[in-house]
Amino acid sequence: ALQSLRAAAAAGTLGADGCGVGRLCVHLLSVLGEDHAHGEALQRFFVGHQELADPVLTMVHDAPWIPLFASGWPVFGLLAQLRARARPASQEEKLLAAAFGQTAFAPETILGDFARVLHDMLAQTADGRVAYAAALAGESKDPVVIQNAQQLLRAELPNAAALDSFVSGNWPVWSVLHLAAAAHASSS
């Protein structure tokens, strides 16, 4: 199946008339299926693949997050998988995983706890600030909070190099955004 995806992508026929979010997800899935898709190769992936960085940046900057969350497309989940393959789990991720282990799966509860407990630590780095804002967006049903998180991400993630730093950084921004999407999808 991955071979046919690659062939369709190379021929330019992959979802030419279809959904842009779906097409982006298929491309990200294809990257995850590559043999070299782990470690340092992924830590600098987007700088070397501007043709994929541009649609990712457009999606996270410009697509309204509430409909994107409700769409069910796992854009943020796939970015979280890229991050998981790019580097070993950070202390912050281990804390988030511990929250999963101690709590029944209620994304908004986990996100709220994550945001409250780690507020001071999160504010120290760009990816930490975005992770905190994403946690608040997942916990809140207020569209303004979600828009503010998206605006912060837009400001902190201006280009492919910054996208790579979010793939290799300490904070699980994409995992938190994936949880936020799950929280909103389950409440719709």
Summary of the structure (lengths in Angstrom):
residues: 188
radius of gyration: 16.0
end to end distance: 32.3
largest distance: 48.6
contacts: 593
relative contact order: 0.15
helix: 76%
strand: 0%
